[in-house]
Amino acid sequence: MLKRVLSLALIAAGVGGIAVIGPAASTVAADGPGIAVLPDVPEPEGSQFVPGTANYVPVTGKAATDIRSRQPTTSTTRVAGASGTYVCPGFSTIDDAVPLSAVMDDTFIWSTYAPYKVGDGSGNVNWKLNPHNNPSWYMWLHSLRWIGQGVTAAAEGDKAALDHVTAIVHDWVTDNPYSWTVDAGAHESTMHRTNVIICTRHAVLANLGVQTLPAEYSWIDQALNDHATFMINHWGGAGNHGTDESIALFGVGCTLNRDDYMLTAQDRLGKAITTAIDAEGATNEQSTGYAQFNYSLWGRAVTALTGCGVDPGTTISTRRELLAAFIAHATTPQANLHQIGDTVTAKTYNIAGTPMEYAASQGKTGTAPVDRVKVYSAGYVFGRSGWGTTTPFPQETAYSLRFGGRRALHGHVDHTSVTYQARGRDIIVDSGYSGHVNDGWRPWVLSPFAHSTLTTPRLADANPATKLTRYTVKPTADFFEMSDAPAAGVNRVRAVLVLRKPDVVVTLDRVSATTSQQFQTLWHLPSDQTATVTSRTAAVAKKAGENTRTVLLQVPYRGAVVPPGSTLVKIAQTAPKQGWVFPNITTRNAAPTVMFARIGKSVSMLSLVIPIRLNGQVGYTTRMSGTTYVIDLTVDGVKTSVGITGGGSLIRMS
């Protein structure tokens, strides 16, 4: 039985200009060798579709130039996939592949939802079904990725599987005629479905042991041309969506010997690579989870290009190396990604030979990055006490800060927010990623109120751009200052000092408004802890049976009075929403949020976050030293002094 390796790949490049799309051929060219197709890495927990928004816009401006000159080779010399086991891309659901028995029964399975029978068992599917009113569920149904086990079985000689998966694909094509722009789920999943149709085409050839597609399956090539035309006319731009589209478009071109498709895809990939991954290695996704996805995505792009005889050049590999370093810095001591933007709780990929290997293995293998603190102009600070060379890797402390441009793509309105790990656990967390279900939770998860920052609850969020105005990195004290205008008539400055030995995070929030407002500095805590207000100025969080507690203090700054009721704990609150964490898009956990609140036109709030052993003691006194306000702090017997200068700098004095 003929078998083929289908490695549907990804593409990379760097190119300026718009490729000229040649006229469509009047007939489909003779079958080419096709494109090798590697296993796909699913997007982080679901679709990218956000109802009512335009998340993906075409990229403009300068682009790299090392790929467009590398034209596809002629059809007689293109590199075909090696023979071997048939492996198609994109056929796993977000968790596990849908079993063949379910595919043969027209049963769709996605995420944690119960299996759902979407057809009559003959491949006749009701494509309008959406029993959970979940746009991600609906999009992945239309992606056809769930029939992957059936396509694989068909390619390996299972005639019943071939008949059934071709029936499903043909049913989709018949029930969703070109163009499907009015159906957001069908639109969003076009590139995924294209890959499945390519793999289905190869399965037909492999199952029948032929080199040319039989006439009764000619509808497959027409469907591929329709999908290619759709992606040409509706490019998603320089985000991961557009890159996925370009890879699929290139795959159609390679499969059908359409150089015009391949050239357009190459041109778009060339434009996208330097926007998707900047010169420092940060992505435009504003999400650590999608940064990691982009690392795999662009690797698959290289494989797609080379699989069809196109030299990918050097731009992609260079940018991916920078992105690997970004991901390593975005890794916590527990080998998880800092949960920033649309990111679920996720481990860092262990990619041998890259900085990710060292971070993911917690220092067991690989080479440690050089920098202890890394500042990315795209809007990230990642810092840590070390890389596990003198302290066990999991016991190092680490933190992240956010600034930069306005929220876009998979970002949140999280500027000036903090995440923090110490004593082998999360101390300050992000509220996570709720997916795109229209249940009212996504607006909260996107909002400042789901992040550890200063908020203005009575004013509309302005989705601000935030400047990193200054910073200083020293061996045991890292200082950063950020400023922005989070709402109309409001100016905000946050200064952050991260100490080591003892481990303390100090923040000074200074805010002014044209009218008197309530201001809230929020500290989001892990869902496995409980928190209690212990005094007018203090709260304590801990997990039963664990030798760690977190002391959160608001210090009366420069003689200000902390009013009664200004330290609160919010948990599992729904009106307004507060006190929740989403470790993934289908799980919402109650989690304590400590709130320091004030009312006025001009407010300064000085916060200390101190992780300490369960019975450790914290004490402090304050004094003035000239124009510098000094906190003399004792943490479990270790003394240090923090100064706040007249200019607002936070410094470690001892």
C-alpha positions as CSV (number, residue, x, y, z in Angstrom):
1,M,0.0,0.0,0.0
2,L,1.4,3.4,-1.0
3,K,2.1,5.7,1.9
4,R,3.3,9.2,1.9
5,V,4.6,11.6,4.5
6,L,2.5,14.7,4.3
7,S,4.2,17.4,6.2
8,L,2.2,20.5,5.8
9,A,4.6,23.1,6.6
10,L,5.1,26.6,7.6
11,I,6.8,29.3,5.9
12,A,9.1,32.0,6.6
13,A,10.9,34.8,5.0
14,G,11.3,38.5,4.8
15,V,10.3,40.3,1.7
16,G,9.2,43.7,0.6
17,G,6.7,44.5,-2.1
18,I,3.5,42.8,-3.2
19,A,3.8,39.6,-5.3
20,V,2.1,39.8,-8.7
21,I,-0.6,37.2,-8.8
22,G,-0.7,35.5,-12.2
23,P,-4.0,34.7,-13.9
24,A,-5.7,31.6,-12.7
25,A,-5.1,28.6,-14.9
26,S,-8.0,27.5,-16.9
27,T,-7.5,24.0,-15.8
28,V,-5.7,22.5,-12.9
29,A,-2.1,21.6,-13.6
30,A,-0.8,18.1,-13.4
31,D,-0.4,16.8,-9.9
32,G,2.8,18.1,-8.3
33,P,4.7,16.2,-5.6
34,G,2.8,18.0,-3.0
35,I,4.1,19.4,0.2
36,A,5.4,17.6,3.2
37,V,3.3,18.2,6.2
38,L,4.5,18.1,9.8
39,P,2.3,17.8,12.8
40,D,0.7,21.0,13.7
41,V,0.9,22.7,17.1
42,P,-2.6,23.9,18.1
43,E,-3.1,27.5,19.0
44,P,-3.1,28.3,22.7
45,E,-6.5,27.0,23.8
46,G,-8.8,27.8,20.9
47,S,-9.6,30.1,18.1
48,Q,-8.4,33.6,17.5
49,F,-11.9,34.8,16.5
50,V,-13.1,37.8,18.5
51,P,-16.7,38.7,17.6
52,G,-17.2,42.2,16.5
53,T,-13.6,43.2,16.2
54,A,-11.0,43.4,13.5
55,N,-8.0,41.8,15.1
56,Y,-5.9,41.3,12.0
57,V,-4.9,44.2,9.7
58,P,-2.5,44.1,6.8
59,V,1.0,45.0,7.6
60,T,2.7,48.0,6.0
61,G,6.2,49.4,6.0
62,K,9.6,47.9,5.6
63,A,10.1,44.2,5.4
64,A,13.0,41.9,5.1
65,T,14.2,41.0,1.6
66,D,15.9,37.6,1.7
67,I,13.1,35.4,0.5
68,R,11.2,36.8,-2.5
69,S,14.2,36.4,-4.8
70,R,14.1,32.7,-4.0
71,Q,11.5,31.6,-6.5
72,P,9.9,28.2,-6.4
73,T,11.7,25.6,-8.5
74,T,10.1,24.1,-11.5
75,S,7.5,21.3,-10.9
76,T,9.9,18.7,-12.1
77,T,12.6,19.5,-9.5
78,R,10.6,20.4,-6.5
79,V,11.5,18.5,-3.4
80,A,8.8,16.0,-2.5
81,G,8.2,14.6,0.9
82,A,10.1,11.4,1.7
83,S,8.1,8.2,1.8
84,G,7.1,6.9,5.2
85,T,4.3,7.3,7.7
86,Y,1.5,9.6,6.6
87,V,1.3,12.5,9.1
88,C,-1.0,15.4,8.5
89,P,-0.9,18.8,10.3
90,G,-3.5,20.3,12.5
91,F,-5.6,17.3,13.3
92,S,-5.4,17.3,17.0
93,T,-8.0,19.1,19.0
94,I,-6.7,21.4,21.7
95,D,-6.4,18.4,24.0
96,D,-6.3,15.0,22.2
97,A,-7.1,13.9,18.7
98,V,-10.7,12.9,18.1
99,P,-10.6,9.0,17.9
100,L,-11.4,7.3,14.6
101,S,-14.6,5.8,16.0
102,A,-15.9,9.3,16.8
103,V,-15.0,10.6,13.3
104,M,-16.8,7.6,11.7
105,D,-19.9,8.4,13.8
106,D,-19.8,12.2,12.9
107,T,-19.1,13.0,16.5
108,F,-17.1,16.2,17.2
109,I,-15.0,16.5,20.4
110,W,-13.3,19.8,21.4
111,S,-11.7,20.9,24.7
112,T,-13.5,19.8,27.8
113,Y,-17.0,19.8,26.3
114,A,-18.8,16.5,26.0
115,P,-18.7,14.7,22.6
116,Y,-21.4,16.0,20.3
117,K,-22.9,14.2,17.4
118,V,-23.0,16.7,14.6
119,G,-24.0,14.5,11.7
120,D,-26.2,11.5,10.8
121,G,-23.4,9.0,10.7
122,S,-23.0,9.1,6.9
123,G,-20.9,12.3,6.8
124,N,-23.9,14.6,6.4
125,V,-23.1,17.2,9.1
126,N,-25.2,20.1,10.3
127,W,-22.7,22.9,10.0
128,K,-24.9,25.4,11.8
129,L,-24.7,23.6,15.1
130,N,-23.3,25.5,18.1
131,P,-24.9,23.9,21.2
132,H,-22.6,25.7,23.6
133,N,-22.9,29.2,22.0
134,N,-19.1,29.1,21.9
135,P,-17.4,30.7,18.8
136,S,-14.3,28.6,19.4
137,W,-16.3,25.3,19.4
138,Y,-18.0,26.4,16.2
139,M,-14.8,27.5,14.5
140,W,-12.9,24.3,15.3
141,L,-16.0,22.3,14.0
142,H,-15.6,24.2,10.7
143,S,-11.8,23.7,10.7
144,L,-12.3,20.0,9.9
145,R,-9.2,19.3,12.0
146,W,-11.3,16.9,14.1
147,I,-11.5,14.4,11.2
148,G,-7.7,13.9,11.2
149,Q,-7.7,10.4,12.5
150,G,-10.0,9.4,9.7
151,V,-7.7,11.1,7.1
152,T,-4.7,9.2,8.6
153,A,-6.6,5.9,8.5
154,A,-7.7,6.6,4.9
155,A,-4.1,7.3,3.9
156,E,-3.0,4.0,5.4
157,G,-5.5,2.0,3.3
158,D,-8.8,2.1,5.2
159,K,-11.4,2.4,2.5
160,A,-14.3,3.0,4.9
161,A,-12.4,5.8,6.4
162,L,-11.6,7.3,3.0
163,D,-15.3,7.2,2.0
164,H,-16.4,8.8,5.3
165,V,-13.8,11.6,5.5
166,T,-14.3,12.5,1.9
167,A,-18.1,12.5,2.5
168,I,-17.6,15.0,5.4
169,V,-15.3,17.3,3.4
170,H,-17.6,17.2,0.4
171,D,-20.5,17.9,2.7
172,W,-18.7,21.0,4.0
173,V,-17.9,22.2,0.5
174,T,-21.5,21.7,-0.7
175,D,-23.1,23.2,2.4
176,N,-20.8,26.2,2.5
177,P,-20.3,27.4,-1.0
178,Y,-17.7,30.1,-1.8
179,S,-17.6,32.7,-0.5
180,W,-18.2,32.1,3.2
181,T,-17.5,35.6,4.5
182,V,-20.8,35.9,6.2
183,D,-20.0,33.0,8.5
184,A,-17.4,34.1,10.9
185,G,-16.6,30.6,12.1
186,A,-16.1,29.3,8.6
187,H,-14.1,32.4,7.7
188,E,-11.8,32.1,10.7
189,S,-11.0,28.5,10.2
190,T,-10.2,28.7,6.4
191,M,-6.5,28.1,6.7
192,H,-6.9,25.1,9.1
193,R,-9.6,23.6,6.8
194,T,-7.3,24.1,3.8
195,N,-4.6,22.0,5.4
196,V,-7.2,19.2,6.0
197,I,-8.4,19.3,2.4
198,I,-4.8,19.1,1.2
199,C,-4.2,16.1,3.5
200,T,-7.5,14.5,2.3
201,R,-6.3,14.9,-1.3
202,H,-3.1,13.1,-0.5
203,A,-5.1,10.4,1.4
204,V,-7.1,9.7,-1.7
205,L,-4.0,9.3,-3.8
206,A,-2.3,7.1,-1.1
207,N,-5.4,4.9,-0.5
208,L,-6.0,4.3,-4.3
209,G,-2.3,3.9,-5.1
210,V,-2.5,6.5,-7.9
211,Q,-0.5,9.6,-8.8
212,T,-3.3,11.6,-10.4
213,L,-6.5,12.6,-8.7
214,P,-9.4,10.6,-10.2
215,A,-12.1,12.6,-11.9
216,E,-14.7,11.8,-9.2
217,Y,-12.6,13.7,-6.7
218,S,-12.0,16.8,-8.9
219,W,-14.2,18.7,-6.4
220,I,-11.2,18.6,-4.0
221,D,-9.0,20.7,-6.3
222,Q,-11.8,23.1,-6.9
223,A,-12.3,23.5,-3.2
224,L,-8.5,24.1,-2.8
225,N,-8.6,26.8,-5.5
226,D,-11.6,28.4,-3.7
227,H,-9.8,28.3,-0.4
228,A,-6.7,29.8,-2.0
229,T,-8.7,32.6,-3.6
230,F,-10.4,33.3,-0.3
231,M,-7.1,33.6,1.5
232,I,-5.7,35.8,-1.2
233,N,-8.7,38.1,-0.9
234,H,-8.9,38.1,2.9
235,W,-5.3,38.1,4.2
236,G,-5.1,38.4,8.0
237,G,-2.0,40.4,8.0
238,A,1.2,40.0,10.0
239,G,-0.3,38.2,13.0
240,N,-0.2,34.4,13.5
241,H,-3.6,34.2,11.7
242,G,-2.2,35.7,8.5
243,T,1.0,33.6,8.8
244,D,-1.1,30.4,9.1
245,E,-3.0,31.5,6.0
246,S,0.1,32.1,4.0
247,I,1.4,28.6,4.9
248,A,-1.8,27.0,3.8
249,L,-1.8,29.1,0.6
250,F,1.7,28.0,-0.2
251,G,0.6,24.4,0.5
252,V,-2.2,24.7,-2.1
253,G,0.3,26.2,-4.6
254,C,2.8,23.4,-4.0
255,T,0.1,20.7,-4.3
256,L,-1.5,22.1,-7.4
257,N,1.7,23.4,-9.1
258,R,0.4,27.0,-8.8
259,D,3.4,29.3,-8.7
260,D,1.2,32.3,-8.4
261,Y,-0.2,31.0,-5.1
262,M,3.3,30.2,-3.9
263,L,4.7,33.6,-4.8
264,T,1.9,35.5,-3.1
265,A,2.4,33.4,0.0
266,Q,6.2,33.9,0.0
267,D,5.7,37.7,-0.4
268,R,3.3,37.8,2.5
269,L,5.5,35.7,4.7
270,G,8.4,37.9,3.9
271,K,6.4,41.0,5.0
272,A,5.1,39.3,8.1
273,I,8.2,37.9,9.7
274,T,9.8,41.2,10.7
275,T,6.5,42.4,12.1
276,A,5.5,39.2,13.8
277,I,8.9,39.0,15.5
278,D,10.7,42.2,16.0
279,A,14.4,42.9,16.0
280,E,14.6,42.1,19.8
281,G,12.6,38.9,19.5
282,A,9.3,40.0,20.9
283,T,6.1,39.2,18.9
284,N,3.3,41.5,18.0
285,E,0.7,39.2,19.7
286,Q,1.0,40.8,23.2
287,S,0.7,37.3,24.6
288,T,3.4,34.9,25.9
289,G,1.3,31.9,24.9
290,Y,1.0,33.2,21.3
291,A,4.7,34.1,21.3
292,Q,5.4,30.4,21.9
293,F,2.9,29.4,19.3
294,N,4.6,31.7,16.8
295,Y,7.9,30.0,17.5
296,S,6.4,26.8,16.2
297,L,4.4,28.5,13.5
298,W,7.5,30.0,11.8
299,G,9.4,26.8,12.2
300,R,6.7,25.1,10.2
301,A,6.9,27.8,7.6
302,V,10.5,27.0,7.0
303,T,9.7,23.3,6.6
304,A,6.9,24.2,4.1
305,L,9.3,26.3,2.0
306,T,12.1,23.8,1.9
307,G,9.7,20.9,1.3
308,C,8.7,22.5,-2.0
309,G,12.2,23.5,-3.0
310,V,12.2,27.1,-1.8
311,D,15.2,28.4,0.1
312,P,13.7,30.2,3.2
313,G,16.8,32.5,3.6
314,T,18.1,33.6,7.0
315,T,15.5,36.1,8.3
316,I,13.1,33.6,9.8
317,S,15.8,31.6,11.5
318,T,17.4,34.7,12.9
319,R,14.1,36.1,14.3
320,R,13.2,32.7,15.7
321,E,16.5,32.5,17.6
322,L,15.6,35.9,19.1
323,L,12.1,34.8,19.9
324,A,13.5,31.7,21.7
325,A,15.4,34.0,24.0
326,F,12.3,36.0,24.6
327,I,10.4,32.9,25.6
328,A,13.2,31.8,27.9
329,H,13.1,35.1,29.7
330,A,9.3,34.9,29.9
331,T,9.6,31.6,31.8
332,T,9.1,31.4,35.5
333,P,11.2,29.4,38.0
334,Q,8.4,26.8,37.8
335,A,9.1,26.4,34.0
336,N,5.7,28.0,33.2
337,L,5.2,31.0,30.9
338,H,4.3,34.3,32.7
339,Q,0.6,34.3,32.0
340,I,0.4,37.6,30.0
341,G,-2.3,38.4,27.5
342,D,-4.3,35.5,26.0
343,T,-2.2,32.8,27.7
344,V,-3.3,29.7,29.6
345,T,-1.2,28.1,32.3
346,A,1.4,26.5,30.1
347,K,4.9,25.0,30.3
348,T,7.6,26.4,28.2
349,Y,8.6,24.2,25.3
350,N,11.8,22.3,25.7
351,I,13.5,23.0,22.3
352,A,17.0,21.5,22.3
353,G,19.8,23.9,21.4
354,T,17.8,27.0,22.2
355,P,17.5,29.1,25.4
356,M,14.1,27.6,25.8
357,E,15.8,24.3,26.6
358,Y,17.5,25.7,29.7
359,A,14.4,27.5,31.0
360,A,12.0,24.6,30.3
361,S,14.4,22.0,31.9
362,Q,14.8,24.3,34.9
363,G,18.6,24.5,34.3
364,K,19.1,20.7,33.9
365,T,20.2,20.9,30.3
366,G,21.2,23.6,27.8
367,T,22.9,27.0,28.4
368,A,21.6,29.7,30.6
369,P,20.8,33.1,29.0
370,V,23.3,35.8,29.8
371,D,21.0,38.5,31.1
372,R,19.3,38.3,34.5
373,V,16.9,41.2,33.6
374,K,15.6,41.7,30.0
375,V,13.7,44.8,28.9
376,Y,11.9,44.6,25.5
377,S,10.8,47.8,23.9
378,A,7.6,46.1,22.7
379,G,6.5,46.4,26.4
380,Y,7.9,43.7,28.6
381,V,10.3,43.5,31.5
382,F,11.3,40.0,32.6
383,G,13.6,39.8,35.7
384,R,14.8,37.1,38.0
385,S,17.2,36.6,40.9
386,G,19.2,34.2,38.8
387,W,19.2,31.2,36.4
388,G,19.7,28.5,39.0
389,T,23.5,28.5,39.0
390,T,23.9,29.3,42.7
391,T,20.3,28.7,43.9
392,P,18.1,25.8,42.8
393,F,16.3,27.0,39.7
394,P,12.7,26.5,41.1
395,Q,13.7,28.6,44.2
396,E,14.8,31.6,42.3
397,T,12.5,34.7,42.3
398,A,11.1,36.1,39.0
399,Y,8.8,38.9,37.9
400,S,7.3,40.5,34.9
401,L,6.1,44.1,34.2
402,R,4.1,45.4,31.2
403,F,4.2,48.7,29.3
404,G,4.2,49.6,25.6
405,G,1.6,50.2,22.9
406,R,-2.1,50.0,23.2
407,R,-3.8,46.6,23.5
408,A,-4.0,44.7,20.2
409,L,-4.4,41.2,18.9
410,H,-4.1,38.8,21.9
411,G,-3.1,41.5,24.4
412,H,-4.9,42.7,27.5
413,V,-5.2,46.2,29.1
414,D,-2.5,45.2,31.6
415,H,0.0,48.0,31.5
416,T,2.0,48.6,34.7
417,S,0.9,45.2,36.0
418,V,3.1,42.8,37.9
419,T,3.4,39.1,38.1
420,Y,5.8,37.6,40.7
421,Q,7.1,34.2,41.8
422,A,9.1,33.4,45.0
423,R,9.7,30.6,47.4
424,G,8.9,28.0,44.7
425,R,5.4,29.3,43.9
426,D,3.3,32.0,42.3
427,I,2.9,35.1,44.6
428,I,1.2,37.6,42.3
429,V,-0.7,36.3,39.3
430,D,-2.5,37.4,36.2
431,S,-6.2,36.6,36.0
432,G,-5.6,34.5,32.8
433,Y,-7.5,33.8,29.6
434,S,-11.2,33.1,29.4
435,G,-11.5,32.4,25.7
436,H,-14.0,34.1,23.5
437,V,-17.4,32.8,24.7
438,N,-20.0,35.5,24.8
439,D,-20.7,35.0,28.5
440,G,-19.5,38.4,29.7
441,W,-16.2,37.3,31.1
442,R,-13.8,38.3,28.3
443,P,-14.4,42.0,28.8
444,W,-13.4,41.7,32.5
445,V,-10.3,39.5,31.7
446,L,-9.2,42.1,29.2
447,S,-9.7,45.0,31.6
448,P,-7.3,46.6,34.0
449,F,-9.4,45.1,36.9
450,A,-8.1,41.6,36.1
451,H,-4.5,42.7,36.5
452,S,-2.3,43.8,39.4
453,T,-2.2,47.5,38.7
454,L,-3.8,50.8,39.8
455,T,-7.3,51.2,38.4
456,T,-10.0,53.9,38.2
457,P,-13.3,52.0,38.5
458,R,-15.6,55.0,37.8
459,L,-14.0,56.0,34.5
460,A,-13.9,54.3,31.2
461,D,-10.7,52.6,30.4
462,A,-8.7,54.4,27.7
463,N,-6.6,51.4,26.6
464,P,-3.5,53.5,27.1
465,A,0.0,53.3,25.6
466,T,2.5,53.3,28.5
467,K,6.0,54.6,28.6
468,L,8.9,53.0,30.5
469,T,10.4,56.3,31.6
470,R,13.4,55.1,33.5
471,Y,15.0,52.0,35.0
472,T,18.1,50.9,36.9
473,V,19.2,47.3,37.4
474,K,21.5,46.4,40.3
475,P,22.6,43.1,41.8
476,T,19.9,43.1,44.6
477,A,17.5,45.8,43.5
478,D,15.8,46.5,40.1
479,F,14.0,49.8,39.7
480,F,11.4,50.7,37.0
481,E,9.1,53.6,36.4
482,M,6.1,53.7,34.0
483,S,3.7,56.4,33.1
484,D,0.4,56.7,31.2
485,A,-3.1,58.1,31.1
486,P,-5.4,55.2,31.9
487,A,-8.6,57.2,31.6
488,A,-9.8,60.7,30.5
489,G,-8.3,63.3,32.7
490,V,-6.2,60.8,34.7
491,N,-2.4,60.6,34.8
492,R,-0.7,57.6,36.4
493,V,2.9,56.9,37.4
494,R,4.0,53.5,38.8
495,A,7.4,53.0,40.3
496,V,8.5,49.5,41.0
497,L,11.4,48.2,43.1
498,V,12.1,44.5,43.2
499,L,14.5,43.4,46.0
500,R,16.3,40.2,46.7
501,K,17.6,39.1,50.1
502,P,15.0,39.8,51.4
503,D,12.5,39.2,48.6
504,V,10.2,42.2,48.4
505,V,8.3,44.0,45.7
506,V,7.7,47.7,46.4
507,T,5.4,49.8,44.3
508,L,4.5,53.5,44.5
509,D,1.4,54.5,42.5
510,R,0.9,58.2,42.0
511,V,-2.2,59.3,40.2
512,S,-4.0,62.6,39.6
513,A,-7.4,63.3,38.1
514,T,-9.4,66.4,37.1
515,T,-12.3,65.2,39.4
516,S,-12.3,63.3,42.6
517,Q,-12.2,59.6,42.0
518,Q,-11.9,56.2,43.7
519,F,-8.5,54.6,42.9
520,Q,-7.7,51.0,43.6
521,T,-4.4,49.3,43.6
522,L,-5.1,45.6,43.0
523,W,-3.0,42.5,43.9
524,H,-4.3,39.3,42.3
525,L,-3.3,36.2,44.3
526,P,-3.3,32.5,43.4
527,S,-6.5,30.5,43.6
528,D,-4.9,28.0,46.0
529,Q,-4.5,30.7,48.7
530,T,-6.9,32.4,51.1
531,A,-6.4,36.0,52.1
532,T,-7.4,37.9,55.2
533,V,-7.4,41.6,56.2
534,T,-5.3,41.8,59.4
535,S,-5.3,45.5,59.9
536,R,-6.2,48.8,58.3
537,T,-2.9,48.6,56.3
538,A,-2.3,44.9,55.9
539,A,-3.5,41.6,54.5
540,V,-2.0,38.1,54.6
541,A,-2.4,35.3,52.1
542,K,-1.5,31.6,52.5
543,K,-2.3,28.1,51.6
544,A,-3.2,25.6,54.3
545,G,-0.4,23.2,55.0
546,E,2.3,25.3,53.2
547,N,5.2,27.0,54.8
548,T,4.8,30.2,52.9
549,R,2.6,33.3,53.4
550,T,2.4,36.6,51.5
551,V,2.2,39.8,53.5
552,L,0.7,42.8,51.6
553,L,1.1,46.2,53.2
554,Q,0.1,49.7,52.2
555,V,2.4,52.1,53.9
556,P,1.2,55.6,54.9
557,Y,3.3,57.6,52.4
558,R,4.9,60.8,53.7
559,G,2.5,61.1,56.6
560,A,-0.7,60.4,54.7
561,V,-3.5,58.7,56.7
562,V,-4.7,55.3,55.6
563,P,-8.5,55.5,56.1
564,P,-10.6,52.7,57.6
565,G,-11.8,50.2,55.1
566,S,-9.2,50.9,52.6
567,T,-7.7,47.4,52.7
568,L,-10.1,44.8,51.4
569,V,-10.2,41.3,50.0
570,K,-12.4,40.5,47.1
571,I,-13.1,36.9,46.0
572,A,-15.7,35.3,43.7
573,Q,-17.5,38.6,43.2
574,T,-19.8,38.9,40.2
575,A,-21.2,42.4,40.4
576,P,-18.8,43.9,39.7
577,K,-16.5,41.0,38.7
578,Q,-13.5,40.5,40.9
579,G,-11.5,37.8,42.6
580,W,-11.2,35.2,39.8
581,V,-8.4,33.4,37.9
582,F,-8.7,31.5,34.6
583,P,-5.9,28.9,34.3
584,N,-7.5,28.0,30.9
585,I,-10.5,29.0,28.8
586,T,-12.8,26.4,30.3
587,T,-11.9,26.8,34.0
588,R,-12.7,29.8,36.3
589,N,-11.4,29.6,39.8
590,A,-12.3,31.8,42.7
591,A,-9.1,33.6,43.8
592,P,-8.5,36.4,46.4
593,T,-7.7,39.9,45.2
594,V,-6.3,42.3,47.8
595,M,-7.5,45.9,47.1
596,F,-5.9,49.1,48.5
597,A,-8.4,51.9,47.9
598,R,-8.4,55.7,48.1
599,I,-10.6,58.6,47.1
600,G,-9.4,62.0,45.9
601,K,-8.1,64.0,43.0
602,S,-4.5,63.2,43.8
603,V,-3.5,60.0,45.5
604,S,-0.2,58.2,46.3
605,M,-0.3,54.5,47.4
606,L,2.8,52.7,48.6
607,S,2.5,48.9,48.5
608,L,4.8,46.2,49.8
609,V,4.4,42.6,48.7
610,I,6.5,40.3,50.9
611,P,6.6,36.4,50.5
612,I,7.9,34.9,53.7
613,R,7.9,31.6,55.6
614,L,4.7,30.9,57.5
615,N,6.0,32.0,60.9
616,G,8.3,34.7,59.7
617,Q,7.8,38.2,61.0
618,V,7.7,41.5,59.1
619,G,8.1,45.0,60.6
620,Y,8.9,48.4,59.4
621,T,9.4,52.1,60.5
622,T,9.5,55.2,58.4
623,R,11.6,58.3,58.5
624,M,12.8,61.2,56.4
625,S,16.4,61.6,55.4
626,G,16.6,65.0,53.8
627,T,14.1,64.9,50.9
628,T,14.1,61.1,50.8
629,Y,11.4,59.1,52.5
630,V,12.9,56.0,54.0
631,I,11.3,52.7,55.0
632,D,13.4,50.7,57.4
633,L,12.2,47.1,56.8
634,T,12.8,43.9,58.7
635,V,11.8,40.7,56.9
636,D,12.3,37.5,59.0
637,G,15.3,39.0,60.7
638,V,16.9,40.5,57.6
639,K,17.1,44.3,57.6
640,T,17.0,46.6,54.6
641,S,16.1,50.2,53.9
642,V,14.2,51.5,50.9
643,G,14.3,55.2,50.0
644,I,11.9,57.2,47.8
645,T,13.7,60.3,46.6
646,G,12.0,63.7,46.1
647,G,12.0,62.9,42.4
648,G,10.1,59.6,42.9
649,S,13.0,57.1,42.4
650,L,12.9,54.0,44.5
651,I,16.3,53.0,45.8
652,R,17.8,50.4,48.0
653,M,19.8,52.1,50.7
654,S,21.1,49.1,52.6
